[in-house]
Amino acid sequence: MKIMSLRDKVQCWIDNGFTPAPNPLVSKRLVIKNLIQINQLLEDGSSYIASERIKFLIHDIENDKLKPGELY
């Protein structure tokens, strides 16, 4: 039995057509900005609007609209 190093194993995956997932990073600054706005809506008693903002935030994250370096 051959013991492979991590480098050899990764090279084998690449040779067999492995495609890594896209970078899942989002901008911490943009997420915090959105969460502060949602929190303010909840404190003001606007739970329906806060719920809609949460849906928008999830949509933006899923569609890569909150990548680091983006300006919103």
CHARMM internal coordinates of N, CA and C (Angstrom, degrees):
IC EDIT
DIST 1 N 1 CA 1.4399
DIST 1 CA 1 C 1.5311
ANGL 1 N 1 CA 1 C 108.42
DIST 1 C 2 N 1.3381
ANGL 1 CA 1 C 2 N 115.60
DIHE 1 N 1 CA 1 C 2 N 131.34
DIST 2 N 2 CA 1.4588
ANGL 1 C 2 N 2 CA 121.51
DIHE 1 CA 1 C 2 N 2 CA -178.69
DIST 2 CA 2 C 1.5302
ANGL 2 N 2 CA 2 C 109.36
DIHE 1 C 2 N 2 CA 2 C -92.71
DIST 2 C 3 N 1.3102
ANGL 2 CA 2 C 3 N 115.89
DIHE 2 N 2 CA 2 C 3 N 131.47
DIST 3 N 3 CA 1.4559
ANGL 2 C 3 N 3 CA 121.07
DIHE 2 CA 2 C 3 N 3 CA 176.30
DIST 3 CA 3 C 1.5164
ANGL 3 N 3 CA 3 C 107.68
DIHE 2 C 3 N 3 CA 3 C -94.75
DIST 3 C 4 N 1.3538
ANGL 3 CA 3 C 4 N 115.51
DIHE 3 N 3 CA 3 C 4 N 122.44
DIST 4 N 4 CA 1.4653
ANGL 3 C 4 N 4 CA 120.22
DIHE 3 CA 3 C 4 N 4 CA -177.07
DIST 4 CA 4 C 1.5268
ANGL 4 N 4 CA 4 C 110.02
DIHE 3 C 4 N 4 CA 4 C -99.66
DIST 4 C 5 N 1.3087
ANGL 4 CA 4 C 5 N 115.03
DIHE 4 N 4 CA 4 C 5 N 142.33
DIST 5 N 5 CA 1.4536
ANGL 4 C 5 N 5 CA 119.13
DIHE 4 CA 4 C 5 N 5 CA 172.78
DIST 5 CA 5 C 1.5285
ANGL 5 N 5 CA 5 C 108.10
DIHE 4 C 5 N 5 CA 5 C -76.35
DIST 5 C 6 N 1.2944
ANGL 5 CA 5 C 6 N 116.87
DIHE 5 N 5 CA 5 C 6 N 165.30
DIST 6 N 6 CA 1.4566
ANGL 5 C 6 N 6 CA 120.97
DIHE 5 CA 5 C 6 N 6 CA 178.67
DIST 6 CA 6 C 1.5234
ANGL 6 N 6 CA 6 C 110.50
DIHE 5 C 6 N 6 CA 6 C -59.58
DIST 6 C 7 N 1.3280
ANGL 6 CA 6 C 7 N 116.68
DIHE 6 N 6 CA 6 C 7 N -41.74
DIST 7 N 7 CA 1.4671
ANGL 6 C 7 N 7 CA 120.97
DIHE 6 CA 6 C 7 N 7 CA 178.88
DIST 7 CA 7 C 1.5298
ANGL 7 N 7 CA 7 C 110.65
DIHE 6 C 7 N 7 CA 7 C -59.00
DIST 7 C 8 N 1.3437
ANGL 7 CA 7 C 8 N 117.03
DIHE 7 N 7 CA 7 C 8 N -44.93
DIST 8 N 8 CA 1.4618
ANGL 7 C 8 N 8 CA 121.17
DIHE 7 CA 7 C 8 N 8 CA 178.88
DIST 8 CA 8 C 1.5224
ANGL 8 N 8 CA 8 C 111.42
DIHE 7 C 8 N 8 CA 8 C -63.28
DIST 8 C 9 N 1.3318
ANGL 8 CA 8 C 9 N 116.74
DIHE 8 N 8 CA 8 C 9 N -40.07
DIST 9 N 9 CA 1.4573
ANGL 8 C 9 N 9 CA 121.24
DIHE 8 CA 8 C 9 N 9 CA -179.11
DIST 9 CA 9 C 1.5294
ANGL 9 N 9 CA 9 C 110.44
DIHE 8 C 9 N 9 CA 9 C -65.75
DIST 9 C 10 N 1.3309
ANGL 9 CA 9 C 10 N 116.97
DIHE 9 N 9 CA 9 C 10 N -44.37
DIST 10 N 10 CA 1.4635
ANGL 9 C 10 N 10 CA 120.84
DIHE 9 CA 9 C 10 N 10 CA 178.91
DIST 10 CA 10 C 1.5201
ANGL 10 N 10 CA 10 C 110.22
DIHE 9 C 10 N 10 CA 10 C -64.73
DIST 10 C 11 N 1.3214
ANGL 10 CA 10 C 11 N 117.79
DIHE 10 N 10 CA 10 C 11 N -41.27
DIST 11 N 11 CA 1.4640
ANGL 10 C 11 N 11 CA 121.12
DIHE 10 CA 10 C 11 N 11 CA 177.92
DIST 11 CA 11 C 1.5252
ANGL 11 N 11 CA 11 C 110.53
DIHE 10 C 11 N 11 CA 11 C -62.30
DIST 11 C 12 N 1.3154
ANGL 11 CA 11 C 12 N 117.41
DIHE 11 N 11 CA 11 C 12 N -37.59
DIST 12 N 12 CA 1.4629
ANGL 11 C 12 N 12 CA 121.56
DIHE 11 CA 11 C 12 N 12 CA 177.19
DIST 12 CA 12 C 1.5235
ANGL 12 N 12 CA 12 C 110.03
DIHE 11 C 12 N 12 CA 12 C -63.53
DIST 12 C 13 N 1.3213
ANGL 12 CA 12 C 13 N 117.31
DIHE 12 N 12 CA 12 C 13 N -43.05
DIST 13 N 13 CA 1.4665
ANGL 12 C 13 N 13 CA 120.82
DIHE 12 CA 12 C 13 N 13 CA 177.87
DIST 13 CA 13 C 1.5300
ANGL 13 N 13 CA 13 C 110.50
DIHE 12 C 13 N 13 CA 13 C -60.46
DIST 13 C 14 N 1.3278
ANGL 13 CA 13 C 14 N 116.04
DIHE 13 N 13 CA 13 C 14 N -45.33
DIST 14 N 14 CA 1.4672
ANGL 13 C 14 N 14 CA 120.80
DIHE 13 CA 13 C 14 N 14 CA -179.67
DIST 14 CA 14 C 1.5256
ANGL 14 N 14 CA 14 C 110.18
DIHE 13 C 14 N 14 CA 14 C -63.32
DIST 14 C 15 N 1.3224
ANGL 14 CA 14 C 15 N 116.58
DIHE 14 N 14 CA 14 C 15 N -43.11
DIST 15 N 15 CA 1.4652
ANGL 14 C 15 N 15 CA 121.02
DIHE 14 CA 14 C 15 N 15 CA 179.09
DIST 15 CA 15 C 1.5301
ANGL 15 N 15 CA 15 C 111.73
DIHE 14 C 15 N 15 CA 15 C -61.84
DIST 15 C 16 N 1.3328
ANGL 15 CA 15 C 16 N 116.27
DIHE 15 N 15 CA 15 C 16 N -30.40
DIST 16 N 16 CA 1.4667
ANGL 15 C 16 N 16 CA 120.83
DIHE 15 CA 15 C 16 N 16 CA -179.52
DIST 16 CA 16 C 1.5277
ANGL 16 N 16 CA 16 C 112.69
DIHE 15 C 16 N 16 CA 16 C -89.81
DIST 16 C 17 N 1.3412
ANGL 16 CA 16 C 17 N 117.18
DIHE 16 N 16 CA 16 C 17 N 9.42
DIST 17 N 17 CA 1.4572
ANGL 16 C 17 N 17 CA 120.74
DIHE 16 CA 16 C 17 N 17 CA 174.16
DIST 17 CA 17 C 1.5141
ANGL 17 N 17 CA 17 C 115.38
DIHE 16 C 17 N 17 CA 17 C 91.82
DIST 17 C 18 N 1.3181
ANGL 17 CA 17 C 18 N 118.27
DIHE 17 N 17 CA 17 C 18 N 17.38
DIST 18 N 18 CA 1.4654
ANGL 17 C 18 N 18 CA 120.78
DIHE 17 CA 17 C 18 N 18 CA 178.33
DIST 18 CA 18 C 1.5261
ANGL 18 N 18 CA 18 C 109.99
DIHE 17 C 18 N 18 CA 18 C -63.05
DIST 18 C 19 N 1.3257
ANGL 18 CA 18 C 19 N 115.89
DIHE 18 N 18 CA 18 C 19 N 131.88
DIST 19 N 19 CA 1.4556
ANGL 18 C 19 N 19 CA 121.41
DIHE 18 CA 18 C 19 N 19 CA 176.44
DIST 19 CA 19 C 1.5205
ANGL 19 N 19 CA 19 C 108.16
DIHE 18 C 19 N 19 CA 19 C -116.38
DIST 19 C 20 N 1.3259
ANGL 19 CA 19 C 20 N 118.10
DIHE 19 N 19 CA 19 C 20 N 116.03
DIST 20 N 20 CA 1.4597
ANGL 19 C 20 N 20 CA 119.69
DIHE 19 CA 19 C 20 N 20 CA -179.43
DIST 20 CA 20 C 1.5250
ANGL 20 N 20 CA 20 C 111.51
DIHE 19 C 20 N 20 CA 20 C -67.06
DIST 20 C 21 N 1.3229
ANGL 20 CA 20 C 21 N 115.78
DIHE 20 N 20 CA 20 C 21 N 152.29
DIST 21 N 21 CA 1.4636
ANGL 20 C 21 N 21 CA 121.44
DIHE 20 CA 20 C 21 N 21 CA 177.15
DIST 21 CA 21 C 1.5228
ANGL 21 N 21 CA 21 C 109.50
DIHE 20 C 21 N 21 CA 21 C -66.98
DIST 21 C 22 N 1.3428
ANGL 21 CA 21 C 22 N 117.30
DIHE 21 N 21 CA 21 C 22 N 153.06
DIST 22 N 22 CA 1.4591
ANGL 21 C 22 N 22 CA 119.25
DIHE 21 CA 21 C 22 N 22 CA 177.03
DIST 22 CA 22 C 1.5331
ANGL 22 N 22 CA 22 C 110.64
DIHE 21 C 22 N 22 CA 22 C -64.18
DIST 22 C 23 N 1.2946
ANGL 22 CA 22 C 23 N 114.96
DIHE 22 N 22 CA 22 C 23 N 157.45
DIST 23 N 23 CA 1.4519
ANGL 22 C 23 N 23 CA 121.19
DIHE 22 CA 22 C 23 N 23 CA -178.71
DIST 23 CA 23 C 1.5310
ANGL 23 N 23 CA 23 C 110.32
DIHE 22 C 23 N 23 CA 23 C -61.24
DIST 23 C 24 N 1.3410
ANGL 23 CA 23 C 24 N 118.01
DIHE 23 N 23 CA 23 C 24 N 121.39
DIST 24 N 24 CA 1.4638
ANGL 23 C 24 N 24 CA 120.74
DIHE 23 CA 23 C 24 N 24 CA -175.58
DIST 24 CA 24 C 1.5297
ANGL 24 N 24 CA 24 C 114.89
DIHE 23 C 24 N 24 CA 24 C -86.74
DIST 24 C 25 N 1.3178
ANGL 24 CA 24 C 25 N 117.42
DIHE 24 N 24 CA 24 C 25 N 10.37
DIST 25 N 25 CA 1.4509
ANGL 24 C 25 N 25 CA 119.51
DIHE 24 CA 24 C 25 N 25 CA -175.94
DIST 25 CA 25 C 1.5253
ANGL 25 N 25 CA 25 C 112.48
DIHE 24 C 25 N 25 CA 25 C -68.82
DIST 25 C 26 N 1.3197
ANGL 25 CA 25 C 26 N 115.02
DIHE 25 N 25 CA 25 C 26 N 143.71
DIST 26 N 26 CA 1.4589
ANGL 25 C 26 N 26 CA 121.28
DIHE 25 CA 25 C 26 N 26 CA 171.96
DIST 26 CA 26 C 1.5258
ANGL 26 N 26 CA 26 C 106.83
DIHE 25 C 26 N 26 CA 26 C -126.84
DIST 26 C 27 N 1.3078
ANGL 26 CA 26 C 27 N 115.81
DIHE 26 N 26 CA 26 C 27 N 161.79
DIST 27 N 27 CA 1.4529
ANGL 26 C 27 N 27 CA 120.49
DIHE 26 CA 26 C 27 N 27 CA -179.46
DIST 27 CA 27 C 1.5234
ANGL 27 N 27 CA 27 C 110.00
DIHE 26 C 27 N 27 CA 27 C -75.76
DIST 27 C 28 N 1.3116
ANGL 27 CA 27 C 28 N 115.22
DIHE 27 N 27 CA 27 C 28 N 118.28
DIST 28 N 28 CA 1.4706
ANGL 27 C 28 N 28 CA 120.82
DIHE 27 CA 27 C 28 N 28 CA 177.73
DIST 28 CA 28 C 1.5243
ANGL 28 N 28 CA 28 C 109.86
DIHE 27 C 28 N 28 CA 28 C -59.02
DIST 28 C 29 N 1.3281
ANGL 28 CA 28 C 29 N 117.07
DIHE 28 N 28 CA 28 C 29 N -40.02
DIST 29 N 29 CA 1.4594
ANGL 28 C 29 N 29 CA 121.66
DIHE 28 CA 28 C 29 N 29 CA -179.08
DIST 29 CA 29 C 1.5242
ANGL 29 N 29 CA 29 C 111.35
DIHE 28 C 29 N 29 CA 29 C -61.19
DIST 29 C 30 N 1.3396
ANGL 29 CA 29 C 30 N 116.85
DIHE 29 N 29 CA 29 C 30 N -44.53
DIST 30 N 30 CA 1.4604
ANGL 29 C 30 N 30 CA 120.34
DIHE 29 CA 29 C 30 N 30 CA -178.40
DIST 30 CA 30 C 1.5249
ANGL 30 N 30 CA 30 C 112.01
DIHE 29 C 30 N 30 CA 30 C -70.27
DIST 30 C 31 N 1.3409
ANGL 30 CA 30 C 31 N 117.01
DIHE 30 N 30 CA 30 C 31 N -36.95
DIST 31 N 31 CA 1.4639
ANGL 30 C 31 N 31 CA 119.85
DIHE 30 CA 30 C 31 N 31 CA 177.80
DIST 31 CA 31 C 1.5281
ANGL 31 N 31 CA 31 C 109.69
DIHE 30 C 31 N 31 CA 31 C -65.94
DIST 31 C 32 N 1.3203
ANGL 31 CA 31 C 32 N 117.16
DIHE 31 N 31 CA 31 C 32 N -44.10
DIST 32 N 32 CA 1.4683
ANGL 31 C 32 N 32 CA 120.66
DIHE 31 CA 31 C 32 N 32 CA 179.42
DIST 32 CA 32 C 1.5234
ANGL 32 N 32 CA 32 C 110.18
DIHE 31 C 32 N 32 CA 32 C -63.17
DIST 32 C 33 N 1.3208
ANGL 32 CA 32 C 33 N 117.54
DIHE 32 N 32 CA 32 C 33 N -42.16
DIST 33 N 33 CA 1.4621
ANGL 32 C 33 N 33 CA 121.47
DIHE 32 CA 32 C 33 N 33 CA 178.49
DIST 33 CA 33 C 1.5316
ANGL 33 N 33 CA 33 C 110.32
DIHE 32 C 33 N 33 CA 33 C -57.29
DIST 33 C 34 N 1.3240
ANGL 33 CA 33 C 34 N 116.24
DIHE 33 N 33 CA 33 C 34 N -46.47
DIST 34 N 34 CA 1.4627
ANGL 33 C 34 N 34 CA 120.84
DIHE 33 CA 33 C 34 N 34 CA 178.85
DIST 34 CA 34 C 1.5208
ANGL 34 N 34 CA 34 C 111.90
DIHE 33 C 34 N 34 CA 34 C -64.98
DIST 34 C 35 N 1.3275
ANGL 34 CA 34 C 35 N 117.71
DIHE 34 N 34 CA 34 C 35 N -41.96
DIST 35 N 35 CA 1.4589
ANGL 34 C 35 N 35 CA 120.83
DIHE 34 CA 34 C 35 N 35 CA -179.34
DIST 35 CA 35 C 1.5283
ANGL 35 N 35 CA 35 C 111.61
DIHE 34 C 35 N 35 CA 35 C -66.43
DIST 35 C 36 N 1.3217
ANGL 35 CA 35 C 36 N 117.83
DIHE 35 N 35 CA 35 C 36 N -36.05
DIST 36 N 36 CA 1.4713
ANGL 35 C 36 N 36 CA 120.94
DIHE 35 CA 35 C 36 N 36 CA 176.49
DIST 36 CA 36 C 1.5211
ANGL 36 N 36 CA 36 C 109.88
DIHE 35 C 36 N 36 CA 36 C -63.27
DIST 36 C 37 N 1.3356
ANGL 36 CA 36 C 37 N 116.81
DIHE 36 N 36 CA 36 C 37 N -42.57
DIST 37 N 37 CA 1.4651
ANGL 36 C 37 N 37 CA 120.70
DIHE 36 CA 36 C 37 N 37 CA 177.87
DIST 37 CA 37 C 1.5269
ANGL 37 N 37 CA 37 C 110.97
DIHE 36 C 37 N 37 CA 37 C -63.16
DIST 37 C 38 N 1.3185
ANGL 37 CA 37 C 38 N 117.21
DIHE 37 N 37 CA 37 C 38 N -42.35
DIST 38 N 38 CA 1.4643
ANGL 37 C 38 N 38 CA 121.29
DIHE 37 CA 37 C 38 N 38 CA 179.28
DIST 38 CA 38 C 1.5168
ANGL 38 N 38 CA 38 C 110.36
DIHE 37 C 38 N 38 CA 38 C -65.40
DIST 38 C 39 N 1.3232
ANGL 38 CA 38 C 39 N 117.09
DIHE 38 N 38 CA 38 C 39 N -42.34
DIST 39 N 39 CA 1.4543
ANGL 38 C 39 N 39 CA 121.23
DIHE 38 CA 38 C 39 N 39 CA 178.10
DIST 39 CA 39 C 1.5284
ANGL 39 N 39 CA 39 C 110.79
DIHE 38 C 39 N 39 CA 39 C -60.38
DIST 39 C 40 N 1.3093
ANGL 39 CA 39 C 40 N 117.11
DIHE 39 N 39 CA 39 C 40 N -42.20
DIST 40 N 40 CA 1.4697
ANGL 39 C 40 N 40 CA 121.03
DIHE 39 CA 39 C 40 N 40 CA 179.38
DIST 40 CA 40 C 1.5306
ANGL 40 N 40 CA 40 C 110.36
DIHE 39 C 40 N 40 CA 40 C -62.65
DIST 40 C 41 N 1.3247
ANGL 40 CA 40 C 41 N 116.62
DIHE 40 N 40 CA 40 C 41 N -41.08
DIST 41 N 41 CA 1.4615
ANGL 40 C 41 N 41 CA 120.40
DIHE 40 CA 40 C 41 N 41 CA 177.62
DIST 41 CA 41 C 1.5301
ANGL 41 N 41 CA 41 C 110.95
DIHE 40 C 41 N 41 CA 41 C -61.71
DIST 41 C 42 N 1.3272
ANGL 41 CA 41 C 42 N 116.64
DIHE 41 N 41 CA 41 C 42 N -41.44
DIST 42 N 42 CA 1.4669
ANGL 41 C 42 N 42 CA 120.25
DIHE 41 CA 41 C 42 N 42 CA 178.54
DIST 42 CA 42 C 1.5226
ANGL 42 N 42 CA 42 C 111.41
DIHE 41 C 42 N 42 CA 42 C -65.41
DIST 42 C 43 N 1.3319
ANGL 42 CA 42 C 43 N 116.88
DIHE 42 N 42 CA 42 C 43 N -41.48
DIST 43 N 43 CA 1.4681
ANGL 42 C 43 N 43 CA 120.33
DIHE 42 CA 42 C 43 N 43 CA 177.94
DIST 43 CA 43 C 1.5206
ANGL 43 N 43 CA 43 C 112.00
DIHE 42 C 43 N 43 CA 43 C -64.79
DIST 43 C 44 N 1.3352
ANGL 43 CA 43 C 44 N 116.29
DIHE 43 N 43 CA 43 C 44 N -30.58
DIST 44 N 44 CA 1.4653
ANGL 43 C 44 N 44 CA 120.87
DIHE 43 CA 43 C 44 N 44 CA 179.14
DIST 44 CA 44 C 1.5276
ANGL 44 N 44 CA 44 C 112.48
DIHE 43 C 44 N 44 CA 44 C -83.18
DIST 44 C 45 N 1.3280
ANGL 44 CA 44 C 45 N 117.24
DIHE 44 N 44 CA 44 C 45 N -0.68
DIST 45 N 45 CA 1.4536
ANGL 44 C 45 N 45 CA 121.09
DIHE 44 CA 44 C 45 N 45 CA 178.64
DIST 45 CA 45 C 1.5149
ANGL 45 N 45 CA 45 C 114.69
DIHE 44 C 45 N 45 CA 45 C 83.14
DIST 45 C 46 N 1.3081
ANGL 45 CA 45 C 46 N 117.27
DIHE 45 N 45 CA 45 C 46 N 15.81
DIST 46 N 46 CA 1.4639
ANGL 45 C 46 N 46 CA 121.51
DIHE 45 CA 45 C 46 N 46 CA -179.22
DIST 46 CA 46 C 1.5265
ANGL 46 N 46 CA 46 C 109.74
DIHE 45 C 46 N 46 CA 46 C -99.09
DIST 46 C 47 N 1.3249
ANGL 46 CA 46 C 47 N 116.22
DIHE 46 N 46 CA 46 C 47 N 64.95
DIST 47 N 47 CA 1.4684
ANGL 46 C 47 N 47 CA 119.91
DIHE 46 CA 46 C 47 N 47 CA -174.48
DIST 47 CA 47 C 1.5286
ANGL 47 N 47 CA 47 C 112.51
DIHE 46 C 47 N 47 CA 47 C -66.27
DIST 47 C 48 N 1.3354
ANGL 47 CA 47 C 48 N 118.68
DIHE 47 N 47 CA 47 C 48 N -34.15
DIST 48 N 48 CA 1.4607
ANGL 47 C 48 N 48 CA 120.18
DIHE 47 CA 47 C 48 N 48 CA 179.12
DIST 48 CA 48 C 1.5297
ANGL 48 N 48 CA 48 C 110.66
DIHE 47 C 48 N 48 CA 48 C -64.88
DIST 48 C 49 N 1.3300
ANGL 48 CA 48 C 49 N 116.26
DIHE 48 N 48 CA 48 C 49 N -45.72
DIST 49 N 49 CA 1.4698
ANGL 48 C 49 N 49 CA 120.14
DIHE 48 CA 48 C 49 N 49 CA 179.96
DIST 49 CA 49 C 1.5300
ANGL 49 N 49 CA 49 C 109.72
DIHE 48 C 49 N 49 CA 49 C -65.84
DIST 49 C 50 N 1.3312
ANGL 49 CA 49 C 50 N 117.07
DIHE 49 N 49 CA 49 C 50 N -38.29
DIST 50 N 50 CA 1.4650
ANGL 49 C 50 N 50 CA 120.80
DIHE 49 CA 49 C 50 N 50 CA 177.88
DIST 50 CA 50 C 1.5323
ANGL 50 N 50 CA 50 C 110.32
DIHE 49 C 50 N 50 CA 50 C -62.04
DIST 50 C 51 N 1.3307
ANGL 50 CA 50 C 51 N 115.77
DIHE 50 N 50 CA 50 C 51 N -40.78
DIST 51 N 51 CA 1.4580
ANGL 50 C 51 N 51 CA 120.66
DIHE 50 CA 50 C 51 N 51 CA 177.90
DIST 51 CA 51 C 1.5301
ANGL 51 N 51 CA 51 C 110.56
DIHE 50 C 51 N 51 CA 51 C -61.46
DIST 51 C 52 N 1.3225
ANGL 51 CA 51 C 52 N 116.49
DIHE 51 N 51 CA 51 C 52 N -41.75
DIST 52 N 52 CA 1.4690
ANGL 51 C 52 N 52 CA 120.63
DIHE 51 CA 51 C 52 N 52 CA 178.25
DIST 52 CA 52 C 1.5290
ANGL 52 N 52 CA 52 C 110.89
DIHE 51 C 52 N 52 CA 52 C -65.58
DIST 52 C 53 N 1.3222
ANGL 52 CA 52 C 53 N 117.11
DIHE 52 N 52 CA 52 C 53 N -39.25
DIST 53 N 53 CA 1.4768
ANGL 52 C 53 N 53 CA 121.04
DIHE 52 CA 52 C 53 N 53 CA 178.55
DIST 53 CA 53 C 1.5282
ANGL 53 N 53 CA 53 C 110.36
DIHE 52 C 53 N 53 CA 53 C -64.29
DIST 53 C 54 N 1.3380
ANGL 53 CA 53 C 54 N 116.84
DIHE 53 N 53 CA 53 C 54 N -37.24
DIST 54 N 54 CA 1.4652
ANGL 53 C 54 N 54 CA 120.24
DIHE 53 CA 53 C 54 N 54 CA 177.16
DIST 54 CA 54 C 1.5223
ANGL 54 N 54 CA 54 C 109.69
DIHE 53 C 54 N 54 CA 54 C -63.45
DIST 54 C 55 N 1.3309
ANGL 54 CA 54 C 55 N 117.15
DIHE 54 N 54 CA 54 C 55 N -42.63
DIST 55 N 55 CA 1.4638
ANGL 54 C 55 N 55 CA 120.49
DIHE 54 CA 54 C 55 N 55 CA 177.81
DIST 55 CA 55 C 1.5323
ANGL 55 N 55 CA 55 C 110.73
DIHE 54 C 55 N 55 CA 55 C -61.39
DIST 55 C 56 N 1.3425
ANGL 55 CA 55 C 56 N 116.83
DIHE 55 N 55 CA 55 C 56 N -42.08
DIST 56 N 56 CA 1.4674
ANGL 55 C 56 N 56 CA 120.53
DIHE 55 CA 55 C 56 N 56 CA 177.80
DIST 56 CA 56 C 1.5226
ANGL 56 N 56 CA 56 C 110.86
DIHE 55 C 56 N 56 CA 56 C -63.39
DIST 56 C 57 N 1.3303
ANGL 56 CA 56 C 57 N 116.73
DIHE 56 N 56 CA 56 C 57 N -41.13
DIST 57 N 57 CA 1.4573
ANGL 56 C 57 N 57 CA 120.92
DIHE 56 CA 56 C 57 N 57 CA -179.93
DIST 57 CA 57 C 1.5266
ANGL 57 N 57 CA 57 C 110.26
DIHE 56 C 57 N 57 CA 57 C -62.50
DIST 57 C 58 N 1.3212
ANGL 57 CA 57 C 58 N 116.90
DIHE 57 N 57 CA 57 C 58 N -45.81
DIST 58 N 58 CA 1.4652
ANGL 57 C 58 N 58 CA 121.01
DIHE 57 CA 57 C 58 N 58 CA 177.91
DIST 58 CA 58 C 1.5278
ANGL 58 N 58 CA 58 C 110.00
DIHE 57 C 58 N 58 CA 58 C -60.31
DIST 58 C 59 N 1.3197
ANGL 58 CA 58 C 59 N 116.47
DIHE 58 N 58 CA 58 C 59 N -44.99
DIST 59 N 59 CA 1.4795
ANGL 58 C 59 N 59 CA 121.02
DIHE 58 CA 58 C 59 N 59 CA 179.24
DIST 59 CA 59 C 1.5267
ANGL 59 N 59 CA 59 C 110.75
DIHE 58 C 59 N 59 CA 59 C -60.41
DIST 59 C 60 N 1.3276
ANGL 59 CA 59 C 60 N 116.35
DIHE 59 N 59 CA 59 C 60 N -44.76
DIST 60 N 60 CA 1.4628
ANGL 59 C 60 N 60 CA 119.97
DIHE 59 CA 59 C 60 N 60 CA 179.75
DIST 60 CA 60 C 1.5230
ANGL 60 N 60 CA 60 C 111.98
DIHE 59 C 60 N 60 CA 60 C -62.35
DIST 60 C 61 N 1.3346
ANGL 60 CA 60 C 61 N 117.22
DIHE 60 N 60 CA 60 C 61 N -40.66
DIST 61 N 61 CA 1.4678
ANGL 60 C 61 N 61 CA 120.86
DIHE 60 CA 60 C 61 N 61 CA 179.39
DIST 61 CA 61 C 1.5266
ANGL 61 N 61 CA 61 C 109.77
DIHE 60 C 61 N 61 CA 61 C -66.16
DIST 61 C 62 N 1.3381
ANGL 61 CA 61 C 62 N 116.90
DIHE 61 N 61 CA 61 C 62 N -45.00
DIST 62 N 62 CA 1.4635
ANGL 61 C 62 N 62 CA 120.48
DIHE 61 CA 61 C 62 N 62 CA -179.27
DIST 62 CA 62 C 1.5248
ANGL 62 N 62 CA 62 C 112.20
DIHE 61 C 62 N 62 CA 62 C -63.65
DIST 62 C 63 N 1.3162
ANGL 62 CA 62 C 63 N 117.59
DIHE 62 N 62 CA 62 C 63 N -30.61
DIST 63 N 63 CA 1.4668
ANGL 62 C 63 N 63 CA 121.47
DIHE 62 CA 62 C 63 N 63 CA -177.46
DIST 63 CA 63 C 1.5249
ANGL 63 N 63 CA 63 C 113.16
DIHE 62 C 63 N 63 CA 63 C -101.24
DIST 63 C 64 N 1.3279
ANGL 63 CA 63 C 64 N 116.31
DIHE 63 N 63 CA 63 C 64 N 21.20
DIST 64 N 64 CA 1.4665
ANGL 63 C 64 N 64 CA 122.95
DIHE 63 CA 63 C 64 N 64 CA 175.27
DIST 64 CA 64 C 1.5239
ANGL 64 N 64 CA 64 C 113.53
DIHE 63 C 64 N 64 CA 64 C 56.07
DIST 64 C 65 N 1.3201
ANGL 64 CA 64 C 65 N 117.13
DIHE 64 N 64 CA 64 C 65 N 35.16
DIST 65 N 65 CA 1.4629
ANGL 64 C 65 N 65 CA 119.86
DIHE 64 CA 64 C 65 N 65 CA 178.79
DIST 65 CA 65 C 1.5264
ANGL 65 N 65 CA 65 C 111.76
DIHE 64 C 65 N 65 CA 65 C -90.73
DIST 65 C 66 N 1.3184
ANGL 65 CA 65 C 66 N 117.83
DIHE 65 N 65 CA 65 C 66 N -1.83
DIST 66 N 66 CA 1.4639
ANGL 65 C 66 N 66 CA 121.22
DIHE 65 CA 65 C 66 N 66 CA 179.72
DIST 66 CA 66 C 1.5274
ANGL 66 N 66 CA 66 C 110.87
DIHE 65 C 66 N 66 CA 66 C -119.29
DIST 66 C 67 N 1.3189
ANGL 66 CA 66 C 67 N 116.54
DIHE 66 N 66 CA 66 C 67 N 36.72
DIST 67 N 67 CA 1.4532
ANGL 66 C 67 N 67 CA 120.87
DIHE 66 CA 66 C 67 N 67 CA 178.21
DIST 67 CA 67 C 1.5249
ANGL 67 N 67 CA 67 C 110.21
DIHE 66 C 67 N 67 CA 67 C -66.62
DIST 67 C 68 N 1.3210
ANGL 67 CA 67 C 68 N 117.24
DIHE 67 N 67 CA 67 C 68 N 149.52
DIST 68 N 68 CA 1.4644
ANGL 67 C 68 N 68 CA 119.17
DIHE 67 CA 67 C 68 N 68 CA 174.42
DIST 68 CA 68 C 1.5249
ANGL 68 N 68 CA 68 C 110.33
DIHE 67 C 68 N 68 CA 68 C -56.75
DIST 68 C 69 N 1.3000
ANGL 68 CA 68 C 69 N 116.65
DIHE 68 N 68 CA 68 C 69 N 136.53
DIST 69 N 69 CA 1.4654
ANGL 68 C 69 N 69 CA 122.26
DIHE 68 CA 68 C 69 N 69 CA 179.69
DIST 69 CA 69 C 1.5146
ANGL 69 N 69 CA 69 C 113.76
DIHE 68 C 69 N 69 CA 69 C 94.52
DIST 69 C 70 N 1.3405
ANGL 69 CA 69 C 70 N 117.67
DIHE 69 N 69 CA 69 C 70 N -10.14
DIST 70 N 70 CA 1.4697
ANGL 69 C 70 N 70 CA 120.26
DIHE 69 CA 69 C 70 N 70 CA 177.85
DIST 70 CA 70 C 1.5320
ANGL 70 N 70 CA 70 C 109.55
DIHE 69 C 70 N 70 CA 70 C -76.99
DIST 70 C 71 N 1.2902
ANGL 70 CA 70 C 71 N 115.97
DIHE 70 N 70 CA 70 C 71 N 145.69
DIST 71 N 71 CA 1.4657
ANGL 70 C 71 N 71 CA 120.55
DIHE 70 CA 70 C 71 N 71 CA 178.28
DIST 71 CA 71 C 1.5150
ANGL 71 N 71 CA 71 C 109.14
DIHE 70 C 71 N 71 CA 71 C -108.59
DIST 71 C 72 N 1.3283
ANGL 71 CA 71 C 72 N 116.84
DIHE 71 N 71 CA 71 C 72 N 119.94
DIST 72 N 72 CA 1.4622
ANGL 71 C 72 N 72 CA 122.21
DIHE 71 CA 71 C 72 N 72 CA 177.21
DIST 72 CA 72 C 1.5000
ANGL 72 N 72 CA 72 C 109.11
DIHE 71 C 72 N 72 CA 72 C -131.76
END
COOR INIT
IC SEED 1 N 1 CA 1 C
IC BUILD
